[in-house]
């Protein structure tokens, strides 16, 4: 309910009442001297804040936070790219490192494993 401010013309008492909007135009008596009708004042409200998840203020704040986070992440990502080349696949068979993909293919064949993936990388390696 809104707060309405009144001043009594008889005793000059200032008072506030919490009234329904439908009751705001009804004459109000002064609580101090009982004189009616008190004069309604025009007052400036201190304002109000809409809180909760569904209001624009929170959404704007979150958008700002996400923009700052994305800016930090973009900066870190660009630093990471400048530091050196990305990951490079090393020739190995079951975790056992070898010097080339052709050696990895031979080792995989000797262990009875599928060599199709190794063969394709060995062909690329021989073309380089």
C-alpha positions as CSV (number, residue, x, y, z in Angstrom):
1,X,0.0,0.0,0.0
2,X,1.2,3.5,-0.7
3,X,2.1,6.0,2.0
4,X,0.3,9.3,1.9
5,X,1.4,12.4,3.8
6,X,-1.0,14.8,5.4
7,X,-0.9,18.1,7.4
8,X,-3.6,19.1,9.8
9,X,-4.8,22.7,9.2
10,X,-5.8,23.1,12.9
11,X,-2.7,21.9,14.8
12,X,-0.2,21.8,11.8
13,X,0.7,18.2,12.7
14,X,2.4,16.3,9.9
15,X,1.5,12.6,9.6
16,X,1.6,9.7,7.2
17,X,-1.0,7.1,6.5
18,X,-0.7,3.7,4.7
19,X,-3.9,3.6,2.6
20,X,-5.3,1.7,-0.3
21,X,-5.3,3.7,-3.5
22,X,-9.1,3.6,-3.5
23,X,-9.1,5.3,0.0
24,X,-6.6,8.1,-0.9
25,X,-9.2,10.6,-1.9
26,X,-11.4,10.1,1.3
27,X,-11.0,12.9,4.0
28,X,-8.6,11.8,6.8
29,X,-8.8,13.0,10.4
30,X,-5.7,14.2,12.2
31,X,-4.5,11.5,14.7
32,X,-3.4,14.2,17.2
33,X,-6.4,16.5,17.4
34,X,-9.0,14.6,15.5
35,X,-9.7,17.5,13.1
36,X,-11.0,16.5,9.7
37,X,-10.3,16.9,6.8
38,X,-6.5,17.0,6.9
39,X,-4.8,18.4,3.8
40,X,-3.0,15.9,1.6
41,X,0.6,16.9,0.7
42,X,2.4,16.3,-2.5
43,X,5.6,14.5,-1.6
44,X,8.5,13.1,-3.4
45,X,9.0,9.4,-2.9
46,X,12.4,8.0,-2.1
47,X,11.8,5.5,-4.9
48,X,11.6,1.8,-4.8
49,X,13.8,-1.0,-6.0
50,X,12.3,-4.0,-7.9
51,X,14.2,-7.0,-6.6
52,X,14.1,-10.6,-7.7
53,X,15.2,-12.6,-10.7
54,X,12.7,-11.2,-13.3
55,X,13.7,-7.6,-13.3
56,X,15.8,-5.7,-15.8
57,X,18.3,-4.4,-13.3
58,X,19.6,-7.8,-12.4
59,X,19.7,-8.8,-16.1
60,X,21.8,-5.7,-17.0
61,X,24.1,-6.4,-14.1
62,X,24.6,-10.1,-15.2
63,X,25.2,-9.0,-18.8
64,X,27.9,-6.6,-17.6
65,X,29.5,-9.4,-15.5
66,X,29.5,-11.8,-18.4
67,X,31.0,-9.2,-20.7
68,X,33.9,-8.7,-18.3
69,X,34.4,-12.4,-17.9
70,X,34.4,-12.9,-21.7
71,X,36.9,-10.1,-22.1
72,X,39.2,-11.7,-19.5
73,X,38.8,-15.1,-21.2
74,X,39.5,-13.7,-24.7
75,X,42.7,-12.0,-23.4
76,X,43.9,-15.3,-21.8
77,X,43.1,-17.2,-25.0
78,X,45.0,-14.8,-27.2
79,X,48.0,-15.1,-24.8
80,X,47.8,-18.9,-25.0
81,X,47.8,-18.8,-28.8
82,X,50.9,-16.5,-28.8
83,X,52.9,-18.8,-26.5
84,X,53.4,-21.5,-29.0
85,X,51.9,-24.0,-31.3
86,X,49.0,-26.1,-30.2
87,X,49.2,-29.7,-29.1
88,X,51.0,-32.1,-31.4
89,X,50.1,-35.7,-31.7
90,X,53.2,-37.9,-30.8
91,X,53.7,-41.3,-32.4
92,X,52.9,-44.0,-29.8
93,X,51.3,-47.4,-29.4
94,X,49.4,-48.0,-26.2
95,X,51.5,-45.3,-24.5
96,X,54.8,-46.6,-25.8
97,X,56.5,-43.7,-27.6
98,X,58.3,-44.3,-30.9
99,X,60.2,-42.0,-33.3
100,X,57.9,-42.1,-36.3
101,X,54.4,-43.1,-37.4
102,X,55.8,-45.8,-39.6
103,X,57.5,-47.4,-36.6
104,X,54.3,-47.0,-34.6
105,X,52.5,-48.9,-37.4
106,X,55.0,-51.7,-37.3
107,X,54.8,-51.9,-33.5
108,X,51.0,-52.0,-33.6
109,X,51.1,-54.8,-36.2
110,X,53.5,-56.8,-34.1
111,X,51.1,-56.5,-31.1
112,X,48.1,-57.5,-33.3
113,X,46.4,-54.1,-33.2
114,X,44.6,-52.3,-36.1
115,X,47.2,-50.3,-38.0
116,X,44.8,-48.3,-40.3
117,X,45.1,-45.1,-38.3
118,X,48.9,-45.4,-38.1
119,X,49.2,-46.1,-41.8
120,X,47.4,-42.9,-42.7
121,X,49.6,-40.8,-40.4
122,X,52.7,-42.6,-41.7
123,X,51.8,-41.7,-45.4
124,X,51.4,-38.0,-44.3
125,X,54.7,-38.2,-42.5
126,X,56.5,-39.7,-45.6
127,X,55.1,-36.9,-47.9
128,X,56.5,-34.2,-45.6
